Amino acid sequence: MSTNHVRVADAWLTASRTLTAKAKYLKAIDFTIGLVRRLDAVGKALPGMATPELIARLVDLREAAQRGVNIAALSENISTLNSYGEQILHRALRAEAKLLPKVEDYAAFVQEFPKTVDRAVEVQARHMERIIAGALNIPTASVASAVINDKLMFNRAFAACIQEISAKYQIIVTELSGIGRLEHRIKAAKSCWGKQAREGTPTPFYRFKDLVGVRIVADTIPQMANVARISQEKFAILDKKNYYLKGGGYNAINYNLSEGWLVFEFQLKTSVNAAEAALSHDLIYAPEKAVTSLTPEEKKLVYLVIDVSTQLSMAEWNQAFGVPVRLARRR
């Protein structure tokens, strides 16, 4: 009986047996549905999920809350397995080939790495400073000031670097293709220029960790763990934050990886976590990119909806374990 089996079975046992729907959760979901619709009306959208799909998901959450499905945060309700939990555990063990990752994949999923991203950023910066100094015909020591303070010089510097960035980008995309639904981009010059000024201390674009951004959306938990193992074998791991293990409503693994001298961001998640990710990213966790400003009270409402979505996102595990509570309607 592995720790993983106990953790999963125990979490779903507890989640399924608390049957409390409160008015504040319905209020939170109604507010969030209205917010998404208002943003859509002015041509704004949250990343990670199309607006019609997000609204449909929120409607599902409301129906679940109305029926009295558990809405409390899982992390606050883990208790000791009882005899009923043992039955669930045995069902999980019988179905583990389908439900749970392979041992080597799970080991990679939970594996921790020392944070070495700052050292790698220095390597990246020195590499691009040499390129820019040659293109602009200025001393290397003057590159940072020129790039930060002069828009024309910035444009020339970015143009000088983009070919090498693009070459690394193509390698990254090729290496990560075919193991999940892949999304990727190179940060645009306009975005880099704006971010330079937004940093607490003005920072030249060639020190950014996200000049290239990649995300894989896996269909299942086992596939996500498998992708974690594959990606960790293919690239140098500079930083890894596994929010699936941390809890708190945001579910993803966020990496800083490197391909040669280039540092890039890589995010890994499952498709069932798309709703809370869409709500959290540009409303709660990335205020510098916020599509709208929320008061502290409004943010609390969105947090409640993220909590609901986090629980319901694991509905297929709950169903497979045989817990007799239907958490969310299947589309």
Secondary structure as the mmCIF struct_conf table of DSSP 4:
data_model
#
loop_
_struct_conf.conf_type_id
_struct_conf.id
_struct_conf.beg_label_comp_id
_struct_conf.beg_label_asym_id
_struct_conf.beg_label_seq_id
_struct_conf.end_label_comp_id
_struct_conf.end_label_asym_id
_struct_conf.end_label_seq_id
HELX_RH_AL_P HELX_RH_AL_P1 THR A 3 ARG A 17
HELX_RH_AL_P HELX_RH_AL_P2 ALA A 23 ALA A 41
TURN_TY1_P TURN_TY1_P1 VAL A 42 GLY A 43
TURN_TY1_P TURN_TY1_P2 PRO A 47 GLY A 48
BEND BEND1 MET A 49 MET A 49
HELX_RH_AL_P HELX_RH_AL_P3 THR A 51 ARG A 67
TURN_TY1_P TURN_TY1_P3 GLY A 68 GLY A 68
BEND BEND2 ALA A 72 ALA A 72
HELX_RH_3T_P HELX_RH_3T_P1 LEU A 74 GLU A 76
HELX_RH_AL_P HELX_RH_AL_P4 SER A 83 ARG A 94
TURN_TY1_P TURN_TY1_P4 ALA A 95 ALA A 95
HELX_RH_AL_P HELX_RH_AL_P5 GLU A 96 LEU A 99
BEND BEND3 LEU A 100 LEU A 100
HELX_RH_AL_P HELX_RH_AL_P6 VAL A 103 VAL A 110
HELX_RH_AL_P HELX_RH_AL_P7 VAL A 117 LEU A 136
TURN_TY1_P TURN_TY1_P5 ASN A 137 ASN A 137
HELX_RH_3T_P HELX_RH_3T_P2 THR A 140 SER A 142
HELX_RH_AL_P HELX_RH_AL_P8 VAL A 143 ASN A 149
HELX_RH_AL_P HELX_RH_AL_P9 LYS A 151 LEU A 176
TURN_TY1_P TURN_TY1_P6 SER A 177 GLY A 178
BEND BEND4 ILE A 179 GLY A 180
STRN STRN1 ARG A 181 ILE A 186
HELX_LH_PP_P HELX_LH_PP_P1 LYS A 187 ALA A 188
HELX_RH_AL_P HELX_RH_AL_P10 ALA A 189 ARG A 198
BEND BEND5 GLU A 199 THR A 201
HELX_RH_3T_P HELX_RH_3T_P3 PHE A 205 ARG A 207
BEND BEND6 LYS A 209 LYS A 209
BEND BEND7 LEU A 211 LEU A 211
STRN STRN2 VAL A 212 ALA A 218
BEND BEND8 ASP A 219 THR A 220
HELX_RH_AL_P HELX_RH_AL_P11 ILE A 221 LYS A 234
BEND BEND9 PHE A 235 PHE A 235
STRN STRN3 ALA A 236 ASN A 242
HELX_RH_AL_P HELX_RH_AL_P12 TYR A 243 LYS A 246
BEND BEND10 GLY A 248 GLY A 249
STRN STRN4 ILE A 253 GLU A 259
TURN_TY1_P TURN_TY1_P7 GLY A 260 TRP A 261
STRN STRN5 LEU A 262 THR A 270
HELX_RH_3T_P HELX_RH_3T_P4 SER A 271 ASN A 273
HELX_RH_AL_P HELX_RH_AL_P13 ALA A 274 SER A 280
HELX_RH_PI_P HELX_RH_PI_P1 HIS A 281 TYR A 285
HELX_RH_3T_P HELX_RH_3T_P5 PRO A 287 LYS A 289
BEND BEND11 VAL A 291 THR A 292
HELX_RH_AL_P HELX_RH_AL_P14 PRO A 296 LEU A 312
TURN_TY1_P TURN_TY1_P8 SER A 313 MET A 314
HELX_RH_AL_P HELX_RH_AL_P15 ALA A 315 ALA A 320
TURN_TY1_P TURN_TY1_P9 PHE A 321 GLY A 322
BEND BEND12 PRO A 324 PRO A 324
BEND BEND13 ALA A 328 ALA A 328
#
